[in-house]
Amino acid sequence: MSPPVVARRFWAARFLAVLVLLPAVLLTAPAPAGAIVDPRERLEDPALEARARALSKDLRCLVCQNQSIDDSNAELAQDLRILVRERLLAGDSDDAALDFIVARYGDYVLLRPPIQANTYALWFGPALIFALGTVAAVLFLRRRAAGIDRSPDPLSDDERARIDALLARGMDADGPSDRPDPPAPARSEKAEP
Amino acid sequence: MARIAYLLPLLVFAAIAAWMAVPLVRGDDPSVVPSALIDQPAPAFTLPALPGRDDGLSHTDLGGTPALVNVFASWCVPCLAEHPLITRMAEVDGITVHGIAYKDEPADSIAWLERHGDPYTRIGVDLDGRVGLDWGVYGVPETYVIDADGRIRYRHVGPMTPDTVDHTILPLLRELSG
């Protein structure tokens, strides 16, 4: 028994509404996250505040690990946001402010790891593996294509002579054969209608 | 030769699996971040004493003999868990342990120490956590091993366990004293 048509339409409409609205909700969700920045933390100078926000997005909140301090309302994240603003107010460049925090919390605090000896594998490993895979795939496909396209070498005179001999022997039903006869019953069954 | 080529994916898989199994078997905690300050001098700082005491803690108090700096707070439950170990190290093993009361109301710190005992040689009050930022503190408790030159040699994040004390902290302190 199927549900009444009206009910089905109702659920279909709801489903559609969710489908349509979900992206909108997901896309707008990050906006309120900005509100985590306490108004008291905000700098008067909008340019400095914008720089502070940008830097905060690149700094990891160490207690939440995969949130930036801009997104996190952990106490440590708040302390670090204030620290970033203090450094900017003190006249630090963006890099100097980041260095100040890295000196205390290590490279791990950066959400975008620096390119250096111990991160080469991280940065270039995937590209390297992709390149190796591509080379392997190209080699494999090329070899396979060569195998398909190649027409067999022409028979040598010697081979032709052997084939002729074999064919001649096959034509002669009573002739001597070095192969055992095929099973007789199978053949006779198929032969008879 | 061709047979080896067929085995190659299996060998690569085995290598990756072994590489990933090591930290799993060893029981590494992925949430522990190594300190950026290892082998560097302790950051310059001066912290006031708890009311009624006349010590306080500053970087000039570090060095001379190897010591521990323990970041604690009365609101921190794991701190209470490791407190008997710190007391044991201070009283039985004769280790100098300094405390940083992190973001803790001094009155609360005092009450906590009266209740659970005070193994600390000196205590500095870091009410706003600013000195904690300079040390790279991200969770309480944290314990730092300081050598005779006042450099940070090791950091333990989270409560110490008898195992970490006996197999990591005390051996390192003995090595630094030796």
Interface residues (C-beta under 8 A of the other chain):
Chain A: L62 V63 Q65 E75 L76 D79 L80 L83 V102 A103 R104 Y105 G106 D107 Y108
Chain B: S31 V33 P34 S35 A36 L37 P43 K103 G129 G132 L133 D134 W135 G136 Y138 G139
